[in-house]
Amino acid sequence: MKVVPSDLEIAQAHKMIPITEIAARIGLGEDDIDLYGKYKAKINLDVLRKFNDRPLGKLIDVTAITPTPLGEGKTVTTIGLTQGLGKIGKKVITTLRQPSMGPVFGIKGGAAGGGYAQVVPMEDINIHFTGDIHAVEAANNLLAAMIDTSILLGNPLNIDPMTVMWNRVLDTNDRALRDIVIGLGGKENGYPRQTGFDMAVASEVMAILALAENLHDLRRRLGRIIVAYTYDGKPVTAEDLKAAGAMTVIMKEALKPNLVQTLEGQACIMHAGPFANIAHGNNSVLADKIALRLADYVVTESGFGSDLGMEKFMNIKCRQSGLRPSCVVITCTIRALKMHGGLGNVVAGKPLPEELTRENLPALEKGCANLAHHIKVASYFGVPVVVSINRFTPDTDAEVALVRQKALEAGALGAYPITVWADGGAGAVELAEAVVAACEKPSDFRLLYPDNLNIKEKIEILATKVYNADGVVYEPLAERKIKQFEELGLGHLPICMAKTHLSISHDPAMKGLPKNYLFPIRDIRASVGAGFLYPLAGAMRTMPGLGSKPAAHQVDIDEYGRTIGLF
């Protein structure tokens, strides 16, 4: 068995290429980038005009089946596929979201890949990076402060404090801040009210960063944010509070995408990091549009499964930006499919149940219903689908063969095992060749629903086609909100469903392919700046907590000042 060092050891041992050389490989000169040290840079937005006459490359979206709490290696697959395309001589760039420090110091870990399918400098990427998330925090929290100040100092906008829905944010898991009271200690400290903190990547500011087309679009979107309502029910926006201009200035540098590299020297444009279970879960439109002018193939990644990040990539990101994918890659693992077949209880932070490491073809075949449904969902959008099997050491040839068979039966063009974690790009050559072939297939891209349907019609299409429900049930609060948003003229906006990533349904306990159930909507909220409505299905955590043994326990420095324990 090949012994693979830790992710951190691999990253620290790797000799990186100066970022100016990476930039030159994709046609960018010194005037096109702003250096952040020797191995990171920001890309100036002028390059979109500079290279506007170049043909667009092929856009490949990597998604997944319903994952275990451990994740199925979607980022590893995305980076490994990029390296694999490099191995077969293709000019390729990968575009990824930036990691949040909440998961980094929690349980899930970072989002720079792993093994020999990583982007570097890994430590920088996972901690602070170029400061974009801090800019999101600052802009978000400035708006929050201006709301409370306006209420306290005469309330000129007639804001009803009970309707304020703009939380402060932090890039750290801290459950104690989920539900708090502010303004205590006398009238000089503000108007006492109940509020809370969210993760910075859950902020609408982050969602806006990922969807903005340019600086002026960013300014308009920030101004449209609805933060509260007046006593007579009218929406109050960041523009009303005169906050949008200052927020834009804070976000000005953050709007520029970040340039880093894979372990095998391909360019990676890493920018923005919205959650996929409550926001749209994709890297920035600007990163994709720049990459498509600079490479023949662009490999991007949508958060979680096809029922979350990929569906939102298509129905929100592509709808707003005009981006059109040429291929979808669905990542799966044998262990996750066996879990969906009824085996094992996978818990983050605990060892994998032993039954998931033993061959069990009946459970695997049953679990492949989950894979088949994700292939079906991807096929709704008229784009060719390829399956990637992220192969682990215990996986048997018979198990891999069964998954390949079931993927073909479900309509995928093929299914290809990869070993990129251990072998880098060499472990994805077959997948890369299949993806290139898929990109040449005719596609008929289409959205799942048009803008002119009403809110309930859009929700019900998602529930029945994507979540495999029989229908939708709405709680009274959701009914009132839907009526309110229709009256405000927001019914044309697309839907960004906030739901669990651990099931196709709303309930994380419903594994495999849930059916014969009603999809519940308990509330619906408006992210008008980002340009979508987000219904809430089930209980959603926008501020995670730390476990009793978080990853932070392992992170330290050694006697030479080097980081240790970071994956």
N, C-alpha and C positions, 0 to 999 in steps of 0.2 A: 504494500500500500504506500502510495506517495505521501510523504509527510509535508504538509503545507503550514508554513509559519502563520502567526496571527496576522490579521489585517494590518495592524499598526507596524509590526515588524517588517512586513513586505513594503509598506509605504515608506518607512524610514530608511530601508536599505536601498530603495530605488533612486537612481541618479536621474533627476528631472532635467528636462530640456528647458533652457531659458524661454520665457513666455514670448519674447520677441521673435524667436525662431518658430514657435508654434503659430504665431500670428502670420508670419511671412509665408508659412506653408499653405495658408488658406487665403493668401492675397492681401493681407492687411499690413500697412506700413506703420511707422512710428507715429504718424499724425492721426492714425485711426484708433489708437488705444491710449489709455491712461494707465501707467504702471502702478501696481500696488505691491512693491517689492520685485523680486526677480522672477517669481513664478505665478503671479496673478496679475490680471489687468482688467480694466473695464473697456468696453467697446463703445466708441462714440457713435451716436445715432445718425450722424451724417453719412455713415457707410451705406445706409439704405438708399440714399439718393445717388451716391457714388457708383453703386453697382446695380442700379435699377434696370439697366438694359441687359443684364445677364439672365439666361433662362433659369427657371426654378428647378431645384432638385426634386427628388422623390421623398415624400414625407412618410415615415413609418412610425406607427404608434404601438408601443408595447404596453399591454395590459395583462390581466391575469384571471384565473379562476378565483372563486371565493377562498381567501387564504386562511391558514391557521393563524393563531395569535403570533406565531414566530415569523410570519412572512414567508413567501415562497421564492425569494431571490429575484424579484422583478427588476430592481436596479442593477443587480449583477448581470441579469440577462441583457438589459439594455446596453450596458457598457461592454459586455462580452460580445454581443452582436456587432457593435461598432468596431471592436477590435477584429472580429472575424471578417467584416467587410474590408477592413484595412489589409488583412492577410491575403485576400483575393484581389488586391490591387485597386479597390474602389476609393474615391475621394469622399470621405464621410466625416460628418460632425455629429456629435450627440448633444442633445439639449435636455437638461435636467433641472428639477427643482432644488433649491437650497435647503439643507437640513435645518430643523429647529433644534435648539439645545434642550428643549423639554425631553423628547425621546432619547437624545444622546446620553443624558444623565439619568434617564429613567430605566426602561427595560429594553425597548425596541432597538436602540442603537442608532447609528448615524445613517446617512443616505448618500454615501460616496462609493457604494459598491462593496465588494469584499474579495478576499483571496487575490487572485491575479487578474481580476476584472474590477479595477478601481479607477477612480479619478483622484488626482493629487494636485496640490498638497493636501492630503487627507485630514491632518490635524486642523489646519486653517479652515478648510471647508466646513468641518463639523463644529468649530468653535469660532464665533465672531465673523470669520470670512472677511468681506469688505465692508461690513457694517450695514447692509441693507435691512436686516431684520430690526436692528436698533433704530434705523430711520422710520420704519413702520411703527415701532413702539412710540417714538417721539411724536410723530404726526397724529397718531390715534389719541395719545394721552393729552396732547395740546387741545384737541377738539373736546375731549372730556372735561378738561379744566375750564374751557370757555363756556361750556354748557352750564356748569355749576355756578360760575361767576355771573353769568347772565341772569340766572334765577335769583341769586342772592342780591344783586345790585339793581333792584327795581323791576326786574323781569320785564323788560321792554317788549319782548316777543310773545308775552302771555303764555309761556310754556307751563303746561301742567306737569309738575315734578313726578307725578305718578306714572306718566307715560314715557319718561326718559328710558331709552333702550340701548344707549351707547355705553358699553363697558370700557373700563381701562384694560390694558393688556400687559403681558409680561412673557418673556421667552424662557420661562422656567416652570416646571410642574410644581404647583403649590395649591393643594386642595383647600387650605385654610382661607384662600381668597375667593373661592367660588361665590360665596354669598355673604356679603358684608354690609355694614351700615357706615356711611360717611357723614361728615359734617357735624360730628359731636364736639362738645366742648365750648358751646356758646356761638352766638350769631356771627362772630368774626371768622369762624371756621367754616361757614357755609350752611346750606339748608340741609338738615338731616334727612337722609333718604336711604332706602335699601338699593344696593347695586352689587357689582361683583367684578372679578377679573376674568378675562379669557386668555388663552394662548395668543401670542403675537401673530402667529400664522393663521389664527382664526379670525383676525380682524378683517373687516371689509376693505380696509386700506390695502392689505396684502392681496386680496382678490382683485382690487382695482389695478394694483401694480402689474399683475400678471396679464391683464386684459387691455391696458392702455396702449394706444398706437403711437403716441408722441407726447411731448410735454404739455401741449395745449389740450389734448384729449384727457390726459391725467388731471389737469386743472378742472376741466368741465365735470369729470366723473366725481372728483372729490367734492365739488360744490353741490352735486345732486344727492349726497348722502342724507338720508332721513334719520334724525336722531331722537325725535320726540314729536308730540302733538300739542297744539294749543288747547286751552280750555274749551274752545268751540270746535275741536276736532280737525284742525288744519295741520298738515305736516310742517315741521320745522327742519330746515336743512342746514348743512355746514355753510352754505352760501349766506343764508339768513343771519348766521352767527358771525359772518365775516372772518371765518376761520380757513376757508379753502385756499386762499392765496398763500398764507404762511405755511400751511400743510404742504403745498406744492413745492415751496422753496426747500423745505426739509427733505422732500422726496426727490429733488432734482438729480442728485448724483445716483441715488438708488435706482433710478429709471434706466440707467445704462447697464446692459447685460455684462456678466462677468465671464472672463475667458480663463480656463484652466486646461488640463490635459489628462488623457488616459495614461495608464502605465505603458502603453505601446505607442504613444506619441500622437494619437488623434486629438484634434481640438474638441473641447467640451465647453459649450456655452451654458453656464449654470445661472439661472435667474428666477427669482420669486419662489414662494413655497406655500401656497394655500393648501389647507387641509382638503382631502377629497371626500370625507364623510359629511362635512358641513359646508364647504365651499366647492369650487370646481376642480381643485386638485391637479392642476397642470402648470408647467413652467410658462414663462411669459410668451405672449404673442410676438414681442420684439425679438426674443431669442430665436424663435422658429423662423421668422421672416428674414433675419440676417443670415442665419445658417443656410436657408434655402437658396440664397444668392451666392453663397461661397462654396457649396459642396454639391456633389451629384446625388448623395443620399444623406438624409437627416433622420436620425433615430431619436425619438422622444419617448417619454414615459408618462402614462396617466396613473394617478394614484389608485391603489386597491384594484378591484376587479372591473370587468366590463360594465357591471351594473352601477358603478360609481364613476371613477375617473374617466373611463373611456366614453361612456354615455354623455358625460358632461363635456368632454373634449369635443365630441361631435355636435351636440345640441346647443352648447353655449359658446365654446371657444371658436369652433369653425363657423358657426352662425354669425358671430360678431365680426370675425376677422377675415373671412373669405378663404382661410386655409382649407386645403383638401388633401386628405391622406391617400396614399397609393396602396397601403397594405396595413393590416393589423396583425400583430404577433401576440398570441395568448400564452402566457407563462403558466406552467402547471408543475406540480411535483407528485410523485407517487404517494408520498406520505399524506399529502392533503387530500388526494382523491380517496385513499383508504379511510381517512377520517370521515369524509362525506359518505362513505359506504357503511358507517356505523362503528368503526373501530376507534378506540383511544379517546382520551380527554386531554387535549393539548392545552397546557397552561404556560403562559409566558414566564420565563425565569425558572422553570422546572424541567427536568430531563424529559426527552421525548418518550412517550409510552412505548414499551418494548414491542407490543403487537404491531406497531406501525413500521417496524424495521424487519419484520418477517414477511415472506411471500404469502399473499392471500389474494388470489385471483378473483374469487367471488365478491369480496368486499370492494376490490378495486373496480370491478365491472359495474357494481351498483353505484359507486361514487362517480363514475364517469358520466352519469346523468348531469352532474354539475358542470363538467367540462362541455358537454353537448349543448347545454343551455347558454353558456357564455359564447360559444361559437355562433349559436343562433342569434344572440343579441348583436354581436359584431356584424353579422350578415345583414341585419336590418338596414345598415347604412350603405350597402352596395359596394363594399370594399373587400378585396380578397383577404382571406384569413389563413394564417399559418400558425401552427402550435409548436411551442418550444417546451421540451421536457427537461427541466433542470434536474439532472441526474445526480443522485447521492450514492455513496458506496454500497449501501444495503440493497439498492434497487436491482432486481433480477432482469435478465434478458426477456423472460416470459412476460413480466409486468410491463416492460417498455413496449414490447410488441403489442400487447393488449391495448395500451393507451393509443398507440399509433393507429390501430385498427378502428377504435371507437372515434377517434378524431376524424378520420376519413369518412366514416359512416355519418357523422354529424355535419359534414359539409366543408371541413377544412381542406385546403389544398395538400396538406401533409403535416406530419408531426416529426420533430427531429430532436433527439437527445443532445444535450450540450453538457460540457464539463469545464466551463469557463472559469469557475472558481479555482480549480486546480491547474488548468492548462492555459488560461488566458484566451486570446483570440483563436489559437489553434483548436480549441475545444468548441468552436462555433462555426467552423468553415462550411459544413454541410447546411446548417441553418442559414448562413449568410447567402449561399448560392440559391437556396430555395426562396429567400426573401427577394433577391434580385429578380428571379423569375416571376415571382408574384407581382412585383411592381410593374412588370410589362404586360400583365393581364388587363383586359378591359375592365373598367370600373364604372359604376353608375352611382356616384355619391348622392345621397339624399338624407335629409333630416327626418327625424321620427315624427315630427308634427310641425305644422305651419304656425306662424305668429298669431294668426287671427282666430285660433280656437280660444275659448274661454279658459279660465284657470282650472276648473274642475275637469274639463275635457283633456287638458294636457296631463294633469295628474293621473287620470284614469288610464290614459294610454301607457304611461310609464308603469303603473301598477300592474296592468294586465299583460303587457308585452315584455317588460324587463324584469319585474319582480314576481311574475307568474302567479299573481293573485286573481281571485275571482271578481274582485271589485274593491271599492274604497268605502270606508266609513269615516265620517268627519265628526270630531267633537264640536260642541257649541262654539268654543273660542275660534276654532278654525273656520267655521261657517261665517262668523261675524267678520273675521279678517278678510276672507275671500270677498265678501260683499263690499267691505270698505275699500279694498284694493281695486276692485272693478270700478267702483264709483270714482276713485282717484285717477282712473285712466291707466292703470298699471297692468291690466289684464293681458296686454300683448307680450309681456316679458316672458322669457323661457323659464323653465322650472329647474331648480337646483336642489334635488331632494337630500335632506339631511337624515341619514339613516345609518345603521350599523354596517360595517364592512365585513363582519364575520358571518353573514348570511345573505342570500339573495333577497330575503324578506326583511322585515323590520326587526325581527327577533333573533339575536345571536345564537339562540339554542336550536333554531330550525336549520339543520344542516342539509347537505345534498341538494335536491331540487324541491323546495317547499311548494305545496299546492293545496287547493281546497281551503283557502283562508281569505279573509278580508284585510286589506292593507289600511292601517289606521293613521289618520292625520290628526294630531292633537293641536297644532298651531301652524301658522304660516307667517313669515316675516319678509320684509322687502329689503333687498340690497340694490337700491336704485342706482347708486354710483357704479357698482359692478355690472348692473344690467340684468338682474334676475330676481325671482322670488324663491325663497327657500322654505318649503313646508318641513315640519318636524314630524318624523315618524318614530315613535318610541322615545326613550330618554337618551339625549345626546350630551356628551361631556365636551364642553369647550375649554375646560381647564382640567387636565389630568392631574392625578396625584402621584407621589412617589411611593414605591413599594417598600417593604421592610428591608430589602437588600437591593437598592437601586444600583445601576451601573456606576454612579458617582463614587461608590465605596472603593472601586478598583482603580480609579484614576488618580495619578500622582506623578511626581517627578523622581528620577533616579539620581544617583550621586553626580552624574554629569549634566543634570538639568534637562534631560530628555523626558518627554511624556511617556508614561507607561500606563497600561490597563485600559487604553481606549480601543476596545474591541480586539 
